[in-house]
Amino acid sequence: MADQPTSLVRYTTDAGAEVAVLTFDHGPLNLFDHAMFGAVAANIADLTANPPRAVLLRAEGKVNSAGVDVHVFDGLSAQQGADLWRKLFAEIAHPLEALPCPVVYAAHGLTLTAAFEISLACDIILASPKAKFGLVEIVVGLTPSMGGPQRLAERAGSGRAREFVMTGDLYDAATMKEWGVVNSIHDDVDASAAQLVERLASGPTVAHAATKKIVAAWRSGGVEHADEITADVSGALFETKDLKGAVKSFLENGPGKASYTGE
């Protein structure tokens, strides 16, 4: 086991873009106990305070995570349980979704409960062919409460989400891709995820953030609300260095030649 349950490493790509890699490394099962939740929350606070141009979430070990250490739930009152979920939304799920850059999750193996819910708060999920996913909270009489059911419903439909949660079954990567939860499957998912993150980090970061804002508006208020905010969100891009430079590059050199600084 690593000294800390997670690590957050930042590096600069050959193209000059900063990437951050958040790795779960908490024993053979990567269980989410109080230390793991606290470490992930601290890492996300770091990313929020100083956003890179793309983020990768991954795990060491045989599994991404075998779920939550049940000791976390032992003896909680209704109020304490509600407080726990509010804290995890406020410190993990919501700020992770709000990061102003692309966020990719790489699932190389078993990805249960909290880890899967965290992946659903990311923009893109990649998986290896042997990865399996589950929200198995029914084994302790609980329903997933870090946002998993609703985010799964958004990607796969409400009927699939209810089946997934109520059965507590494990679902393979191919099924998750068919359902639209996993974006793509790769034999070497870590390498493919790193390649994708570096590609996204080299793109127009402010435009990616705008895309996230528009999609978030659709999620909260449908197409009409997204339409309401799009003009201002997208209009602001015309004052960015990246758009100005890319338009000039397109006119002088044709498409696909622009480089971006994230400004």
Accessible surface in RSA format (square Angstrom, percent):
REM  Atomic radii and reference values for relative SASA: ProtOr
REM  Chains: A
REM  Algorithm: Lee & Richards
REM  Probe-radius: 1.40
REM  Slices: 20
REM RES _ NUM      All-atoms   Total-Side   Main-Chain    Non-polar    All polar
REM                ABS   REL    ABS   REL    ABS   REL    ABS   REL    ABS   REL
RES MET A   1   166.58  86.3  86.30  57.1  80.28 191.1  69.08  58.7  97.50 129.2
RES ALA A   2    41.67  38.3  22.79  35.2  18.88  43.0  33.96  47.8   7.71  20.4
RES ASP A   3   146.60 102.7 111.84 111.3  34.77  82.2  35.23  82.9 111.38 111.1
RES GLN A   4   119.37  66.8 116.98  85.5   2.40   5.7  42.13  89.7  77.24  58.6
RES PRO A   5    12.67   9.2  12.16  11.1   0.51   1.9  12.25  10.1   0.41   2.6
RES THR A   6    10.99   7.8   2.08   2.1   8.91  21.2   0.62   0.8  10.38  15.7
RES SER A   7    49.08  41.5  43.63  58.2   5.45  12.6  38.66  82.3  10.42  14.6
RES LEU A   8    42.58  23.7  11.48   8.2  31.10  78.2  11.48   8.1  31.10  83.7
RES VAL A   9    83.44  54.9  80.55  72.9   2.89   7.0  83.44  72.5   0.00   0.0
RES ARG A  10    66.46  27.9  40.33  20.6  26.12  62.2  33.22  45.4  33.24  20.1
RES TYR A  11    75.38  35.2  66.43  37.8   8.94  23.3  69.41  52.2   5.97   7.4
RES THR A  12    91.49  65.1  66.30  67.2  25.19  60.0  38.27  51.4  53.22  80.5
RES THR A  13    12.85   9.1   3.91   4.0   8.93  21.3   7.51  10.1   5.34   8.1
RES ASP A  14   162.69 114.0 121.44 120.9  41.25  97.5  44.96 105.8 117.73 117.4
RES ALA A  15    75.97  69.8  36.41  56.2  39.56  90.0  49.12  69.2  26.85  71.1
RES GLY A  16    51.41  63.4   0.00   N/A  51.41  63.4  25.10  68.9  26.31  58.9
RES ALA A  17     0.35   0.3   0.29   0.4   0.07   0.1   0.35   0.5   0.00   0.0
RES GLU A  18    55.35  31.8  53.07  40.2   2.27   5.4  20.36  39.4  34.98  28.6
RES VAL A  19     0.59   0.4   0.59   0.5   0.00   0.0   0.59   0.5   0.00   0.0
RES ALA A  20     0.00   0.0   0.00   0.0   0.00   0.0   0.00   0.0   0.00   0.0
RES VAL A  21    23.54  15.5  23.29  21.1   0.25   0.6  23.29  20.2   0.25   0.7
RES LEU A  22     0.00   0.0   0.00   0.0   0.00   0.0   0.00   0.0   0.00   0.0
RES THR A  23    10.78   7.7  10.78  10.9   0.00   0.0   4.78   6.4   6.00   9.1
RES PHE A  24     0.00   0.0   0.00   0.0   0.00   0.0   0.00   0.0   0.00   0.0
RES ASP A  25    43.05  30.2  42.97  42.8   0.08   0.2   3.33   7.8  39.72  39.6
RES HIS A  26    26.28  14.4  20.69  14.4   5.58  14.3  17.40  17.9   8.87  10.3
RES GLY A  27    11.74  14.5   0.00   N/A  11.74  14.5   6.88  18.9   4.85  10.9
RES PRO A  28   110.62  80.6  97.15  88.6  13.46  48.9 107.07  88.4   3.55  22.0
RES LEU A  29    86.32  48.1  85.60  61.2   0.72   1.8  85.60  60.1   0.72   1.9
RES ASN A  30     0.34   0.2   0.25   0.2   0.08   0.2   0.00   0.0   0.34   0.3
RES LEU A  31    54.82  30.5  54.49  39.0   0.33   0.8  54.49  38.3   0.33   0.9
RES PHE A  32     0.00   0.0   0.00   0.0   0.00   0.0   0.00   0.0   0.00   0.0
RES ASP A  33    35.11  24.6  35.11  34.9   0.00   0.0  11.01  25.9  24.10  24.0
RES HIS A  34   124.20  67.9 114.99  79.9   9.21  23.6  83.61  86.2  40.59  47.2
RES ALA A  35    57.64  53.0  39.55  61.0  18.08  41.1  51.34  72.3   6.30  16.7
RES MET A  36     0.00   0.0   0.00   0.0   0.00   0.0   0.00   0.0   0.00   0.0
RES PHE A  37    14.16   7.1  13.28   8.2   0.88   2.3  13.52   8.2   0.64   1.8
RES GLY A  38    40.00  49.3   0.00   N/A  40.00  49.3  34.09  93.6   5.91  13.2
RES ALA A  39    18.94  17.4  10.16  15.7   8.77  20.0  17.45  24.6   1.48   3.9
RES VAL A  40     0.00   0.0   0.00   0.0   0.00   0.0   0.00   0.0   0.00   0.0
RES ALA A  41    12.73  11.7   9.68  14.9   3.04   6.9  10.03  14.1   2.69   7.1
RES ALA A  42    61.81  56.8  48.03  74.1  13.78  31.3  55.56  78.2   6.25  16.5
RES ASN A  43    21.61  14.9  21.39  20.7   0.22   0.5   0.22   0.5  21.39  20.7
RES ILE A  44     0.35   0.2   0.35   0.3   0.00   0.0   0.35   0.2   0.00   0.0
RES ALA A  45    60.38  55.5  49.60  76.5  10.79  24.5  56.21  79.2   4.18  11.1
RES ASP A  46    68.06  47.7  59.14  58.9   8.91  21.1  18.29  43.0  49.77  49.6
RES LEU A  47     0.00   0.0   0.00   0.0   0.00   0.0   0.00   0.0   0.00   0.0
RES THR A  48    70.96  50.5  58.81  59.6  12.15  29.0  58.79  79.0  12.18  18.4
RES ALA A  49    88.78  81.6  48.98  75.6  39.79  90.5  60.01  84.5  28.76  76.2
RES ASN A  50    86.00  59.3  84.82  82.0   1.18   2.8  19.97  48.1  66.02  63.8
RES PRO A  51    55.03  40.1  36.65  33.4  18.38  66.8  36.65  30.3  18.38 114.2
RES PRO A  52     4.63   3.4   0.00   0.0   4.63  16.8   1.18   1.0   3.46  21.5
RES ARG A  53    29.31  12.3  29.31  14.9   0.00   0.0  24.02  32.8   5.29   3.2
RES ALA A  54     0.03   0.0   0.03   0.0   0.00   0.0   0.03   0.0   0.00   0.0
RES VAL A  55     0.00   0.0   0.00   0.0   0.00   0.0   0.00   0.0   0.00   0.0
RES LEU A  56     6.42   3.6   6.42   4.6   0.00   0.0   6.42   4.5   0.00   0.0
RES LEU A  57     0.00   0.0   0.00   0.0   0.00   0.0   0.00   0.0   0.00   0.0
RES ARG A  58    39.81  16.7  39.63  20.2   0.18   0.4  10.97  15.0  28.84  17.5
RES ALA A  59     1.64   1.5   0.00   0.0   1.64   3.7   0.00   0.0   1.64   4.3
RES GLU A  60    76.65  44.0  74.32  56.2   2.33   5.6  19.46  37.6  57.20  46.7
RES GLY A  61    46.95  57.9   0.00   N/A  46.95  57.9  31.15  85.5  15.81  35.4
RES LYS A  62   184.29  89.9 161.31  99.0  22.99  54.7 114.33 102.9  69.96  74.5
RES VAL A  63    17.21  11.3  17.21  15.6   0.00   0.0  17.21  15.0   0.00   0.0
RES ASN A  64     0.02   0.0   0.02   0.0   0.00   0.0   0.00   0.0   0.02   0.0
RES SER A  65     0.00   0.0   0.00   0.0   0.00   0.0   0.00   0.0   0.00   0.0
RES ALA A  66    28.74  26.4  13.66  21.1  15.09  34.3  13.66  19.2  15.09  40.0
RES GLY A  67     1.49   1.8   0.00   N/A   1.49   1.8   1.49   4.1   0.00   0.0
RES VAL A  68    25.71  16.9  12.35  11.2  13.35  32.2  12.35  10.7  13.35  36.2
RES ASP A  69    34.60  24.2  32.33  32.2   2.27   5.4   3.37   7.9  31.23  31.1
RES VAL A  70    80.78  53.2  77.99  70.6   2.79   6.7  77.99  67.8   2.79   7.6
RES HIS A  71   149.24  81.6 134.05  93.2  15.19  38.9 100.90 104.0  48.34  56.3
RES VAL A  72     4.55   3.0   1.34   1.2   3.21   7.7   1.34   1.2   3.21   8.7
RES PHE A  73    41.51  20.8  31.20  19.3  10.31  26.8  31.20  18.9  10.31  29.5
RES ASP A  74   115.13  80.6  90.00  89.6  25.13  59.4  20.04  47.2  95.09  94.8
RES GLY A  75    74.71  92.1   0.00   N/A  74.71  92.1  41.68 114.4  33.03  74.0
RES LEU A  76    71.82  40.0  42.98  30.7  28.84  72.5  43.04  30.2  28.78  77.4
RES SER A  77    57.52  48.6  44.67  59.6  12.85  29.6  51.10 108.8   6.42   9.0
RES ALA A  78    95.88  88.2  68.73 106.1  27.15  61.8  81.64 115.0  14.24  37.7
RES GLN A  79   112.34  62.8 107.09  78.3   5.25  12.5  54.16 115.3  58.18  44.1
RES GLN A  80    95.63  53.5  90.88  66.4   4.75  11.3  27.01  57.5  68.62  52.0
RES GLY A  81    13.51  16.7   0.00   N/A  13.51  16.7  13.51  37.1   0.00   0.0
RES ALA A  82    35.00  32.2  27.11  41.8   7.89  17.9  32.53  45.8   2.47   6.5
RES ASP A  83    68.97  48.3  63.22  62.9   5.75  13.6  27.40  64.5  41.56  41.5
RES LEU A  84    25.54  14.2  20.72  14.8   4.82  12.1  25.06  17.6   0.48   1.3
RES TRP A  85    45.73  18.3  45.70  22.1   0.02   0.1  35.09  18.7  10.64  17.3
RES ARG A  86   148.44  62.3 143.21  73.0   5.23  12.5  66.98  91.5  81.46  49.4
RES LYS A  87   111.27  54.3 104.31  64.0   6.96  16.6  76.63  69.0  34.64  36.9
RES LEU A  88     5.56   3.1   5.42   3.9   0.15   0.4   5.56   3.9   0.00   0.0
RES PHE A  89    43.59  21.8  43.44  26.9   0.15   0.4  43.59  26.4   0.00   0.0
RES ALA A  90    68.29  62.8  45.70  70.5  22.59  51.4  50.84  71.6  17.45  46.2
RES GLU A  91    65.27  37.5  58.82  44.5   6.45  15.4  27.54  53.3  37.74  30.8
RES ILE A  92     0.10   0.1   0.10   0.1   0.00   0.0   0.10   0.1   0.00   0.0
RES ALA A  93     2.78   2.6   2.63   4.1   0.15   0.3   2.78   3.9   0.00   0.0
RES HIS A  94    91.89  50.2  87.68  60.9   4.20  10.8  60.46  62.3  31.43  36.6
RES PRO A  95    27.69  20.2  21.53  19.6   6.17  22.4  26.69  22.0   1.01   6.3
RES LEU A  96     0.31   0.2   0.04   0.0   0.27   0.7   0.04   0.0   0.27   0.7
RES GLU A  97    34.57  19.8  22.76  17.2  11.81  28.1  14.88  28.8  19.69  16.1
RES ALA A  98    78.14  71.8  48.60  75.0  29.54  67.2  60.00  84.5  18.14  48.1
RES LEU A  99     2.59   1.4   0.74   0.5   1.86   4.7   1.80   1.3   0.79   2.1
RES PRO A 100    57.92  42.2  52.09  47.5   5.83  21.2  55.20  45.6   2.72  16.9
RES CYS A 101     0.00   0.0   0.00   0.0   0.00   0.0   0.00   0.0   0.00   0.0
RES PRO A 102     9.66   7.0   8.41   7.7   1.26   4.6   9.63   8.0   0.03   0.2
RES VAL A 103     0.69   0.5   0.64   0.6   0.05   0.1   0.64   0.6   0.05   0.1
RES VAL A 104     0.08   0.1   0.08   0.1   0.00   0.0   0.08   0.1   0.00   0.0
RES TYR A 105     0.08   0.0   0.08   0.0   0.00   0.0   0.05   0.0   0.03   0.0
RES ALA A 106     0.81   0.7   0.31   0.5   0.50   1.1   0.31   0.4   0.50   1.3
RES ALA A 107     0.00   0.0   0.00   0.0   0.00   0.0   0.00   0.0   0.00   0.0
RES HIS A 108    28.56  15.6  28.56  19.8   0.00   0.0  26.59  27.4   1.97   2.3
RES GLY A 109     5.16   6.4   0.00   N/A   5.16   6.4   5.16  14.2   0.00   0.0
RES LEU A 110    45.80  25.5  41.13  29.4   4.67  11.7  41.34  29.0   4.45  12.0
RES THR A 111     0.00   0.0   0.00   0.0   0.00   0.0   0.00   0.0   0.00   0.0
RES LEU A 112    17.91  10.0  17.91  12.8   0.00   0.0  17.91  12.6   0.00   0.0
RES THR A 113     7.55   5.4   7.55   7.7   0.00   0.0   7.55  10.1   0.00   0.0
RES ALA A 114     0.96   0.9   0.49   0.8   0.47   1.1   0.73   1.0   0.23   0.6
RES ALA A 115     0.00   0.0   0.00   0.0   0.00   0.0   0.00   0.0   0.00   0.0
RES PHE A 116     0.19   0.1   0.19   0.1   0.00   0.0   0.19   0.1   0.00   0.0
RES GLU A 117     5.20   3.0   3.69   2.8   1.50   3.6   0.29   0.6   4.91   4.0
RES ILE A 118     1.41   0.8   0.26   0.2   1.15   2.8   1.41   1.0   0.00   0.0
RES SER A 119     0.00   0.0   0.00   0.0   0.00   0.0   0.00   0.0   0.00   0.0
RES LEU A 120     3.86   2.2   0.00   0.0   3.86   9.7   0.00   0.0   3.86  10.4
RES ALA A 121     4.97   4.6   0.14   0.2   4.83  11.0   0.93   1.3   4.04  10.7
RES CYS A 122     4.78   3.6   0.00   0.0   4.78  11.2   0.27   0.7   4.50   4.9
RES ASP A 123    53.91  37.8  32.47  32.3  21.44  50.7  19.52  45.9  34.39  34.3
RES ILE A 124    40.64  23.1  40.64  30.3   0.00   0.0  40.64  29.3   0.00   0.0
RES ILE A 125     0.13   0.1   0.13   0.1   0.00   0.0   0.13   0.1   0.00   0.0
RES LEU A 126     4.80   2.7   4.80   3.4   0.00   0.0   4.80   3.4   0.00   0.0
RES ALA A 127     0.00   0.0   0.00   0.0   0.00   0.0   0.00   0.0   0.00   0.0
RES SER A 128     4.22   3.6   4.22   5.6   0.00   0.0   4.22   9.0   0.00   0.0
RES PRO A 129    73.96  53.9  54.49  49.7  19.47  70.8  56.76  46.9  17.20 106.9
RES LYS A 130   157.41  76.8 136.76  83.9  20.65  49.2  89.31  80.4  68.10  72.5
RES ALA A 131     0.16   0.1   0.00   0.0   0.16   0.4   0.00   0.0   0.16   0.4
RES LYS A 132    92.24  45.0  92.24  56.6   0.00   0.0  56.23  50.6  36.01  38.4
RES PHE A 133     0.00   0.0   0.00   0.0   0.00   0.0   0.00   0.0   0.00   0.0
RES GLY A 134     0.00   0.0   0.00   N/A   0.00   0.0   0.00   0.0   0.00   0.0
RES LEU A 135     0.35   0.2   0.00   0.0   0.35   0.9   0.00   0.0   0.35   0.9
RES VAL A 136    27.02  17.8  27.01  24.4   0.01   0.0  27.01  23.5   0.01   0.0
RES GLU A 137    13.68   7.9  11.13   8.4   2.56   6.1   9.05  17.5   4.63   3.8
RES ILE A 138    78.96  44.9  61.81  46.0  17.15  41.3  62.59  45.1  16.37  44.4
RES VAL A 139   117.23  77.1  80.31  72.7  36.93  89.0  88.66  77.0  28.57  77.5
RES VAL A 140    66.16  43.5  32.60  29.5  33.57  80.9  42.36  36.8  23.80  64.6
RES GLY A 141    75.29  92.8   0.00   N/A  75.29  92.8  37.34 102.5  37.95  85.0
RES LEU A 142    50.51  28.1  43.05  30.8   7.47  18.8  47.02  33.0   3.50   9.4
RES THR A 143    76.83  54.6  73.44  74.5   3.39   8.1  62.42  83.8  14.41  21.8
RES PRO A 144     5.78   4.2   0.31   0.3   5.47  19.9   0.74   0.6   5.05  31.4
RES SER A 145    24.50  20.7  15.57  20.8   8.93  20.6  14.96  31.9   9.54  13.4
RES MET A 146     4.15   2.2   3.29   2.2   0.87   2.1   1.67   1.4   2.49   3.3
RES GLY A 147     0.37   0.5   0.00   N/A   0.37   0.5   0.00   0.0   0.37   0.8
RES GLY A 148     0.00   0.0   0.00   N/A   0.00   0.0   0.00   0.0   0.00   0.0
RES PRO A 149    32.34  23.6  31.22  28.5   1.13   4.1  31.66  26.1   0.69   4.3
RES GLN A 150   100.43  56.2  87.88  64.2  12.55  29.9  51.66 110.0  48.77  37.0
RES ARG A 151    20.55   8.6  20.11  10.2   0.45   1.1   2.93   4.0  17.62  10.7
RES LEU A 152     0.00   0.0   0.00   0.0   0.00   0.0   0.00   0.0   0.00   0.0
RES ALA A 153    29.23  26.9  21.76  33.6   7.46  17.0  22.05  31.0   7.18  19.0
RES GLU A 154    70.48  40.5  36.04  27.3  34.43  82.0  32.00  61.9  38.47  31.4
RES ARG A 155    59.73  25.1  35.50  18.1  24.24  57.7  20.60  28.2  39.13  23.7
RES ALA A 156    19.14  17.6   0.00   0.0  19.14  43.5   4.12   5.8  15.02  39.8
RES GLY A 157    32.11  39.6   0.00   N/A  32.11  39.6  29.60  81.2   2.51   5.6
RES SER A 158    63.74  53.9  56.15  74.9   7.59  17.5  33.52  71.4  30.22  42.3
RES GLY A 159    42.20  52.0   0.00   N/A  42.20  52.0  31.12  85.4  11.08  24.8
RES ARG A 160   101.00  42.4  99.19  50.6   1.81   4.3  17.01  23.3  83.99  50.9
RES ALA A 161     5.50   5.1   5.09   7.9   0.41   0.9   5.33   7.5   0.17   0.5
RES ARG A 162   136.97  57.5 133.91  68.3   3.07   7.3  55.71  76.1  81.26  49.2
RES GLU A 163    67.87  39.0  59.02  44.7   8.85  21.1  32.43  62.7  35.44  28.9
RES PHE A 164     0.00   0.0   0.00   0.0   0.00   0.0   0.00   0.0   0.00   0.0
RES VAL A 165    14.57   9.6  14.48  13.1   0.09   0.2  14.48  12.6   0.09   0.2
RES MET A 166   136.77  70.8 117.46  77.7  19.31  46.0  89.23  75.9  47.54  63.0
RES THR A 167    63.02  44.8  41.52  42.1  21.50  51.2  48.74  65.5  14.27  21.6
RES GLY A 168    14.64  18.1   0.00   N/A  14.64  18.1   0.64   1.8  14.00  31.4
RES ASP A 169    76.08  53.3  71.54  71.2   4.54  10.7  17.06  40.2  59.02  58.9
RES LEU A 170    87.72  48.9  60.27  43.1  27.45  69.0  60.31  42.4  27.41  73.8
RES TYR A 171    23.58  11.0  20.74  11.8   2.83   7.4  21.74  16.3   1.84   2.3
RES ASP A 172    55.59  38.9  52.02  51.8   3.57   8.4  10.07  23.7  45.52  45.4
RES ALA A 173     0.06   0.1   0.06   0.1   0.00   0.0   0.06   0.1   0.00   0.0
RES ALA A 174    63.54  58.4  54.90  84.7   8.64  19.6  57.37  80.8   6.17  16.3
RES THR A 175    37.57  26.7  36.34  36.8   1.22   2.9  13.03  17.5  24.54  37.1
RES MET A 176     0.00   0.0   0.00   0.0   0.00   0.0   0.00   0.0   0.00   0.0
RES LYS A 177    98.59  48.1  88.84  54.5   9.76  23.2  36.48  32.8  62.11  66.2
RES GLU A 178   139.49  80.1 103.52  78.3  35.97  85.6  45.50  88.0  93.99  76.7
RES TRP A 179    25.24  10.1   9.69   4.7  15.54  36.5  12.87   6.9  12.37  20.1
RES GLY A 180    44.60  55.0   0.00   N/A  44.60  55.0  27.63  75.8  16.97  38.0
RES VAL A 181     0.18   0.1   0.00   0.0   0.18   0.4   0.00   0.0   0.18   0.5
RES VAL A 182     2.91   1.9   0.00   0.0   2.91   7.0   0.02   0.0   2.89   7.8
RES ASN A 183    78.84  54.4  55.09  53.2  23.75  57.2  15.36  37.0  63.48  61.4
RES SER A 184    30.01  25.4  30.01  40.0   0.00   0.0  24.52  52.2   5.48   7.7
RES ILE A 185    52.78  30.0  29.52  22.0  23.26  56.1  29.52  21.3  23.26  63.1
RES HIS A 186    54.86  30.0  49.75  34.6   5.11  13.1  39.29  40.5  15.57  18.1
RES ASP A 187   134.19  94.0 103.59 103.1  30.60  72.4  37.05  87.2  97.14  96.9
RES ASP A 188    88.51  62.0  81.40  81.0   7.11  16.8  36.33  85.5  52.17  52.0
RES VAL A 189     4.92   3.2   3.31   3.0   1.61   3.9   3.31   2.9   1.61   4.4
RES ASP A 190    46.40  32.5  43.43  43.2   2.97   7.0  24.04  56.6  22.36  22.3
RES ALA A 191    55.21  50.8  40.76  62.9  14.45  32.9  49.87  70.2   5.34  14.1
RES SER A 192    27.27  23.0  21.44  28.6   5.84  13.4   6.41  13.6  20.87  29.2
RES ALA A 193     0.00   0.0   0.00   0.0   0.00   0.0   0.00   0.0   0.00   0.0
RES ALA A 194    35.77  32.9  34.88  53.8   0.88   2.0  35.77  50.4   0.00   0.0
RES GLN A 195   137.25  76.8 128.32  93.8   8.94  21.3  43.24  92.0  94.01  71.3
RES LEU A 196    35.02  19.5  31.69  22.7   3.32   8.4  34.75  24.4   0.27   0.7
RES VAL A 197     0.55   0.4   0.55   0.5   0.00   0.0   0.55   0.5   0.00   0.0
RES GLU A 198    63.35  36.4  61.91  46.8   1.45   3.4  12.07  23.4  51.28  41.9
RES ARG A 199   182.66  76.7 167.10  85.2  15.56  37.0  57.72  78.9 124.94  75.7
RES LEU A 200    28.80  16.0  27.28  19.5   1.52   3.8  28.80  20.2   0.00   0.0
RES ALA A 201     0.00   0.0   0.00   0.0   0.00   0.0   0.00   0.0   0.00   0.0
RES SER A 202    37.93  32.1  28.54  38.1   9.39  21.6  25.26  53.8  12.67  17.7
RES GLY A 203    10.80  13.3   0.00   N/A  10.80  13.3  10.80  29.6   0.00   0.0
RES PRO A 204    37.82  27.6  37.75  34.4   0.08   0.3  37.82  31.2   0.00   0.0
RES THR A 205    12.00   8.5  12.00  12.2   0.00   0.0  12.00  16.1   0.00   0.0
RES VAL A 206    55.65  36.6  53.13  48.1   2.53   6.1  54.91  47.7   0.75   2.0
RES ALA A 207    29.69  27.3  26.86  41.4   2.83   6.4  27.12  38.2   2.57   6.8
RES HIS A 208    44.33  24.2  42.94  29.8   1.39   3.5  28.51  29.4  15.82  18.4
RES ALA A 209    11.70  10.8  10.65  16.4   1.05   2.4  10.65  15.0   1.05   2.8
RES ALA A 210     7.05   6.5   5.61   8.7   1.44   3.3   6.63   9.3   0.42   1.1
RES THR A 211    77.36  55.0  75.23  76.3   2.13   5.1  51.71  69.5  25.66  38.8
RES LYS A 212    33.34  16.3  27.07  16.6   6.27  14.9  29.67  26.7   3.67   3.9
RES LYS A 213   123.47  60.2 116.42  71.4   7.05  16.8  63.60  57.2  59.87  63.8
RES ILE A 214    46.27  26.3  46.27  34.5   0.00   0.0  46.27  33.3   0.00   0.0
RES VAL A 215    70.73  46.5  69.55  63.0   1.18   2.8  70.73  61.5   0.00   0.0
RES ALA A 216    51.15  47.0  45.47  70.2   5.68  12.9  46.85  66.0   4.31  11.4
RES ALA A 217     8.24   7.6   3.67   5.7   4.56  10.4   7.66  10.8   0.58   1.5
RES TRP A 218   111.86  44.9 108.39  52.5   3.47   8.1  90.28  48.1  21.58  35.0
RES ARG A 219    95.98  40.3  60.57  30.9  35.41  84.3  24.41  33.4  71.57  43.4
RES SER A 220    92.15  77.9  49.06  65.5  43.08  99.2  52.07 110.9  40.08  56.1
RES GLY A 221    40.35  49.8   0.00   N/A  40.35  49.8  22.73  62.4  17.62  39.5
RES GLY A 222    28.11  34.7   0.00   N/A  28.11  34.7  24.47  67.2   3.63   8.1
RES VAL A 223    99.81  65.7  94.47  85.5   5.35  12.9  94.96  82.5   4.85  13.2
RES GLU A 224   128.22  73.6 121.01  91.5   7.21  17.2  44.78  86.6  83.44  68.1
RES HIS A 225    64.47  35.2  62.99  43.8   1.49   3.8  39.87  41.1  24.60  28.6
RES ALA A 226     8.93   8.2   8.93  13.8   0.00   0.0   8.93  12.6   0.00   0.0
RES ASP A 227    94.05  65.9  79.37  79.0  14.69  34.7  27.25  64.1  66.81  66.6
RES GLU A 228   115.67  66.4  85.68  64.8  29.98  71.4  44.23  85.5  71.44  58.3
RES ILE A 229    43.22  24.6  39.84  29.7   3.38   8.1  43.05  31.0   0.16   0.4
RES THR A 230    44.92  31.9  44.92  45.5   0.00   0.0  41.33  55.5   3.58   5.4
RES ALA A 231    75.40  69.3  58.10  89.7  17.30  39.3  67.99  95.7   7.41  19.6
RES ASP A 232   116.96  81.9 106.36 105.9  10.59  25.0  32.45  76.4  84.51  84.3
RES VAL A 233    28.90  19.0  20.12  18.2   8.79  21.2  25.95  22.5   2.96   8.0
RES SER A 234    40.61  34.3  40.33  53.8   0.28   0.6  12.43  26.5  28.18  39.5
RES GLY A 235    33.10  40.8   0.00   N/A  33.10  40.8  24.54  67.4   8.56  19.2
RES ALA A 236    65.54  60.3  49.01  75.6  16.53  37.6  58.99  83.1   6.55  17.4
RES LEU A 237    24.17  13.5  24.17  17.3   0.00   0.0  24.17  17.0   0.00   0.0
RES PHE A 238   130.15  65.1 123.12  76.3   7.03  18.3 123.12  74.6   7.03  20.1
RES GLU A 239   146.19  83.9 126.03  95.3  20.16  48.0  39.37  76.2 106.82  87.2
RES THR A 240    21.59  15.4  16.81  17.0   4.78  11.4  18.63  25.0   2.96   4.5
RES LYS A 241   139.25  67.9 129.58  79.5   9.67  23.0  87.59  78.8  51.66  55.0
RES ASP A 242     8.46   5.9   5.95   5.9   2.51   5.9   5.67  13.3   2.80   2.8
RES LEU A 243    47.17  26.3  41.47  29.7   5.70  14.3  46.48  32.6   0.70   1.9
RES LYS A 244   121.65  59.3 111.92  68.7   9.72  23.2  68.41  61.6  53.24  56.7
RES GLY A 245    37.19  45.9   0.00   N/A  37.19  45.9  31.92  87.6   5.27  11.8
RES ALA A 246    19.17  17.6  15.86  24.5   3.30   7.5  16.17  22.8   3.00   8.0
RES VAL A 247    73.81  48.6  71.09  64.4   2.72   6.6  73.76  64.1   0.05   0.1
RES LYS A 248   128.25  62.6 124.74  76.5   3.51   8.4  69.84  62.9  58.41  62.2
RES SER A 249    16.18  13.7  13.29  17.7   2.89   6.7  14.14  30.1   2.04   2.9
RES PHE A 250   112.61  56.3 107.76  66.7   4.85  12.6 108.53  65.8   4.08  11.7
RES LEU A 251   139.80  77.9 106.22  76.0  33.58  84.4 108.55  76.2  31.25  84.1
RES GLU A 252   116.71  67.0  80.35  60.8  36.36  86.6  38.29  74.1  78.42  64.0
RES ASN A 253    87.88  60.6  66.20  64.0  21.68  52.2  18.29  44.0  69.59  67.3
RES GLY A 254    21.04  25.9   0.00   N/A  21.04  25.9  17.53  48.1   3.51   7.9
RES PRO A 255    95.51  69.6  85.18  77.6  10.34  37.6  86.69  71.6   8.83  54.9
RES GLY A 256    83.50 103.0   0.00   N/A  83.50 103.0  41.53 114.0  41.97  94.0
RES LYS A 257   134.51  65.6 105.00  64.4  29.51  70.3  77.52  69.8  57.00  60.7
RES ALA A 258    32.98  30.3   9.83  15.2  23.15  52.7  12.10  17.0  20.89  55.3
RES SER A 259   103.13  87.2  79.73 106.4  23.40  53.9  47.10 100.3  56.03  78.5
RES TYR A 260    60.89  28.4  46.86  26.7  14.03  36.5  19.75  14.8  41.14  50.7
RES THR A 261    84.57  60.1  67.87  68.8  16.70  39.8  70.29  94.4  14.28  21.6
RES GLY A 262    19.40  23.9   0.00   N/A  19.40  23.9   1.21   3.3  18.19  40.7
RES GLU A 263    96.62  55.5  84.12  63.6  12.50  29.8  42.35  81.9  54.27  44.3
END  Absolute sums over single chains surface
CHAIN  1 A    12688.5       9976.1       2712.4       7560.1       5128.4
END  Absolute sums over all chains
TOTAL         12688.5       9976.1       2712.4       7560.1       5128.4
